[in-house]
Amino acid sequence: MRICQVVHGFPPVERTGVENYTLGLSRALARAGHRVEVFVPRRDPQLADLALRREEREGFAVNWITNNNNPQSPREALLVPELKRSFAAFLERERPEVVHFQHLIKLGLDLVSVARERGIPTVFTAHDYYPICHRFTLLRPDLARCDVRGDSRACARCDLALGLLNAQPNLGDYQVGVLRDQLDPAAWGKLEGILADRGEEHGLTQAEIEAACEQRGELDRLRREAYTNFDLVLAPSRFLIEELVRGGFARERIEHSPLGFEVADLAGLPPVRPDPARPVRFAFLGGVAKHKGVHVLLEAFARLPGGAELAVWGGSTDRVYVEHVRRRAGEVGAQWRGSYERADLPRILAEVDAVVVPSIWVENFPLVIHEAFAAGRPVLTSRLGALAEIVHDGSDGLLAEPGDVEDLARVLRRCVEEAALLPALARGAPPVKSMATEARELAGRYAELVGTRRVSRDVAGLPPSLATAVGRHDELTRMPSRELFARVLAGLDELRRAWTPELGGIEAVELLARGLGEGSEAQDRLREARNEIAWLRTKKEELDEGREELVTLFEDLDQLLNETRAGSQRQAEHLDAAGSYVRKKEAEVLDAHARIQELEQVIAEKDRYIREVEGHVHEAGRYIRHKEGEYTDVETELRRAAEERRALQDELQATRERTRALEAEAQAAGGYARAKEGEARQLESFAREKEAEALAAGGYARAKEGEARQLESFAREKEAEALAAGETLARREQELGAARERGTVLDLRTRTVADVSRLALQAQERLLNRALRPILTHLHALHGGTAPLELPSESASFGELLQATRDVERALEVLGDELEWLRPMRAELELCRARMERLQAAYSASGLLRLALARTALGRELRAWREEAAP
Amino acid sequence: MTRSVSVVIPSLDDVDLFERHLPPLLEELGRRGGEDEVVVVDDTGRDVLAQALARWPGVRVVAMRANGGFARAMRAGIEAARHELVFAMNPDVLVRRGFLDPLVACLAEEDVWAVVPRILLQGVEGKIESWAFLREKGGLIELDQPALRGPVDGRALRLGPVTFAVGGACLYRRADFLATGFDPLYEPFYWEDIDWSWAGWRAGKRVLYQPASVVEHQHRGTIGRRVPGEFVRAMVERNRLLFSWKHIDSPALQRRHLAALYRWALDTYLEDRRDDLVWLAFALEELKAALAARQELAPARRKIEEILRLSRPAE
């Protein structure tokens, strides 16, 4: 089975009971064929924090996790997130099937959850009272035994009392508590007052007390949660079980399991008190600490009249107490022997008749008692806690009232005076459970837990085609990385050998070298880590320098503080006054802080408001820019409209000019008409001349031929003019077409053009009328007024005018009959008519003119006239 | 004339998937108007599908007496198939209209071993699962599905070669399959289809990708529902290695491959990458079987490097 042992220390770094027990257990489990990995923290300034070093021991391995940090608060001591992560990585790698926690101090409570989250069963052996007492011992700082369980307020009073001791000089290691004579009466009174819940009478404020209670309540809760999470709790003594149950543990999850020990080397020692004449040899072995009651033993020994020796073996970190014991031992005639190694124990115990364990605290399962029993030495101890459960008074040892010097002296005296007592007690020494037995029993317990867990992870419910592979994969995932790696290397070697015929002989190492030559991710990361470490080391050196400076500073401060303490009462009063001044100022500062916070809130609100306004401004700006864009577009449109307007005005102007031009043409047509009137007058005069010429006959006819030629030329000119007028009108029509689309103004122009055209035509008609009128008058005169010749009206149309010419023709025919000499005249008239018809034809041929006229009443008239006039 | 196709679907009790995916398949087969058939292989070993699928009378259910895994179920289904052309399909595949005809057309060529449609992962147009190749990288054979990585390459929209036809949706000849079948080396799943296509390439045939045929794949809709994701990944990695040990037939590549494996093992151990170590160990447990399969391989018309080159579209 793969087993992980978790413990707060391990030999050779630490060598007290739990550490030695874990070492022996690991060794025994390994001997029984189990794979054991021990996870243990240690300080090692040579290594980076959280560096993990694996050390192979006798069949098992110790994984040292480096933790050089000192917790800065009680909470930090309970929860160590960095170690939690390291432990998680360790479990991932090692894949233990069970984790056995021997202790959690220096490791953190949350390691338990790390194991549980991975479904690994957890076992805990309670070696002390830490699960229910943060001071481990159920002792108060005044070394009185505590009888309160599960009351955080009472526990907080211990914290406060310890805080008082923090300020006391020259106490040595006071964590376990202080003896009354170590404090001056005032300080002792204060200590007792705080522990009796009268802290306020001794300078503590209610706020300080409440804060301590709150903090302790939280820490107790954390501890309780962690410790009640184990799958199995083992307690070496029944006394401890009862205490755990009083502290809130469920009885059914606790099992009584006395510890096993490696004590084979202690068998076969010489018998106890072989020579009754010699002094009895008492010995104390173990930690020289106040709660071990060494001082009680020395005082009891001092009361013996003689006949006994006492050797004190051991040491501790409490140098003040050790020094006190060493000095007092000398005073009372005891031998101070100091520290010893476990290996020395057989030699030491061989020269001891009885082992004294004068503890004043409720010991759980002291190793030294079992070692004494294994060596066949009786034990004299306190009637207290599990001690009275292990040592049976009068059977294998003797019991004295704890802390009672006189009673212990009584017991010692009995041993001296009753020569047969100690040998008898030695014979009653019970057998000690071996570590091999312990390992066997524990392995059974582990197997039960693991078996339960395995059943819950089976692959039932999967189709058979999947179950095998899933199960196999699951097995592999539960293997430690090291084992997997070894398996992979063996497999690759098999593949290499199988391919040897194709590849030729090639060694694994060569293949590995080739592979690594291509680049290794691990190597890359190692390189990166090395760089980072170098950088961190530099930073650490800087910090160390700073720390040294701080230490010096603190030392100076300490000195100053001591000097101050040694000063006069007045100075103390001054200090008190200064203290209250400082507190007042602190209160003021707090008020100011509160005010600052208020102001900061106001500022934050203002800031928010400003940001809102800025947002609005931003929005408005965007809106304005948008509108500016629109405005620009509108301006552009306006400019374009203005340009169009100007263009239209220009067109209007042009149209006006064209209108004026047309008016001018009309005027010109008027002039033309007047000219024609002149011509008519000339024709009248010509007619009169013809009358004279008719009389003269021949000359007249020649003259008429010349006139006829003139008329012909005139008609051609008129034809050209008509064509020109037609073209002009066509242009006007095009302009009108374009102008009509532009609206009313151009319509007006169209109408104007039409009117002008009509006026022009009317002018032409009037012109022709006037041209014919003298001829008809003249003919009428020539005809003697008998012919049906009627002058056309002033407004005669072209048709009427044509009819008039036909009338003239007919009149001339009548005249021809009568006046043959007038024939040439008729020929001229025919010519004249022909010219008229050509003129009319010219008008008709003028398509453009016709188109213009087609839309007018005049046009219709013209068409009617033409049809009427057609032969 | 349209060639008839047997659609073979190996399945556990994926009734909900059939509810969604059978109707469009049957509609498409009906539209083709031939004598296509659907054969569902019930691999539960409990004969639960016949009743569940009874409402589709055109669907024939072949029940396995005991659960035997994907490869065996596929073989049973293909043995029961009536037509020469077989469209192998997973229950989590949803076909699109007109998917079958372009595939059938491809198999008209004798040297085409198998043809795979454009398989859209979860129906996403830009995620093409079946434009898939093998390549060698640092001595290791790895699967390359470029059209799952990024923007779709224009070549993924053209007919062309692929290293393998994804077993969850592809068309091949019944006789070809029955001649070899899937290698049990890869049981329970993954890479057996790659191995089978590889056999075609080794024999001088081709495997084609036909993008004109489109289906959708609800990826891992079947296996992922039954086993943890980490196991699925371990199977993929295990079978990738088994494939390599069976098929790497060039000494130069063998040497590179072994060197890469040693480096991989060391790196993963040093970096606490346990998953990789587990994959390697998982595969090495089957090393003997892989080497035996290697011994049984018929002489190859093409070597690994040539296949890797030919089974990719030109750059």
Interface residues (C-beta under 8 A of the other chain):
Chain A: A89 E92 R93 L462 P463 P464 S465 L466 A469 V470 R472 H473 L476 T477 M479 S481 L484 F485 R487 V488 L489 A490 G491 L492 E494 L495 R496 A498 W499 E502 L503 I506 A508 L511 L512 R514 G515 L516 E518 S520 E521 A522 R525 L526
Chain B: L12 D43 T44 G45 A66 N67 G68 G69 F70 R72 G138 G139 E187 P188 R226 V227 E230 F231 A234 M235 W245 P251 Q254 R255 R256 L258 A259 A260 L261 Y262 R263 W264 A265 L266 D267 Y269 L270 E271 D272 R274 L277 V278 L280 A281 F282 A283 L284 E285 L287 L291
